[in-house]
């Protein structure tokens, strides 16, 4: 299983120096990828709750967010091997031709190191600010991804849809990667999985809560391609994980059934390096091929070393 980390592009840590240091260290230490996300705005009175916190509040560090593709372009100019991914860009807030060209440009400048992670977004406020209706998101996303792939692959690009239309045109550059930049979609559920099997290369979920949830979803996803005449092995899974490392063990070490019960009660991806390693091994056994560590609250000078320690359980 490949190992990635998120870059410090959010909050007070989002500086040129921090991004460069983490990216260079990750490249030097043999990590496989670095990743960035997107946040358009931080509404004072949000219309929809944030799904990443128990009370639905949006973390304060989302008030300051460096642009994802500009950040990766800067990293591309200073690294040589490491993959450059988005987890995720909310596609519908963008013009698909413009976004396709930005991704293709980054792929050319990085010599084929880009991974395109896309989502639909959840914030009504961001949809309002983007002048995009909150309704029919799925239909719009289906067309959006088709436009991306046409811009990246077709010599003459032409598209006639319900939401997007392109007159027959030449649009370049084309990505280095063939047939196109790999596309991973966030979200979950039957409609998302159908969209993945039709148009994308894989799934990019966040790992929150019981690991059984992601395991069952992977099984559901693997069952989808048969209907779409695709080999299930062509559908990859990359997951974004949020390890919370502590020095003390979550169980008392009393052995036997009691220890196993306490281990099962531990919240996934929390505890010591060894305890989190058990979860990472399980995630790997599910068929996940790439894990991205997002260390919220961890000192920056510990990020690379912690990623390397956890990464040993993924290899």
C-alpha positions, 0 to 999 in steps of 0.5 A: 500500500502506498503512503501519502501525507497532506501538506500544511496548506490550511490555517496558520501553518500554511506558509511557503516555508512549511509547504516546501519543507514537508514536500522536500522531506516527503520526497527525500524519505521515499513517501509516495505522495503529497495531497491538498484539499479545497475550501472555498469559504468559511461562512459565519452562519453556515446553512449546512453542517460540516460533516467532519466534526461531531457538532457540525462546526467548521474548523477555524483553520479552514478560514485560511486555505492556499489554492490547491493547484497553485500549491501543488505547482510550487511543490512540483517545481521543487521535487522530482519523484513524489506524486501530487494529489488533490483530496479533494477539489469540489469540481462544480465550483469550477469551469470544467475546461479551465480546471482540465487545463490547470490539471493538464498544465500541472501534469506537464510541468511535473512530468506526469505526477498528478492525481485528480481527486474530485468531490461534489462538496456539501456546503450550500454557502459555497454553491451559492457563492459559486452561482451553482444550483445545489440541486442536480449535483450528480447529473452535473458531475457526470457531465463535468467528468466527461468534459475533463476526459474529453479535454485531456484525450480528444484531438478535437473536443466537442461536448453537448450536454444539459449543463456544459457545451463545447463547440468543436475545438482544439484544447491543449495541452494534453496531460503526460499521463495516458490515457489521462490523469487518473480520476478519483471521486469522493463521496459514498453510496450507490450513485457515487459508485455508479459514477465511479464505474462509468467515468473514474479510476477509483474511489477516494473516501475519508476514513471516519468511524468504524472500519467496517463501513469502508470495508462494506463500501469497498465490497459494494463498489467492487460489485458495481463494475460488473454491471458497467462491463469493467473489471473490478480490479480496474477500480482502485481505492485511495483513502484519507485517514486522520491518525491520532497518535498517543503515547499511552496504549488504549488497552490495559494489556491484561491479555485474553478476551478482555484485551481483545474487547478493549482493542475492538472498543478503541476508536479506529486510527487512535492510540499508539503507533502499534495500535494504529498500525493494526488498523492500517494493516486491516485497511490494507487487507480490505484492498485499499491501495493508497493511504493518505495521512492527515495529522491534524494538530501534530507538530510539523517537525513530527509529521514525516517521522510519524508517517514513516513509522505508520507506513511500515505497517502498510508496506 
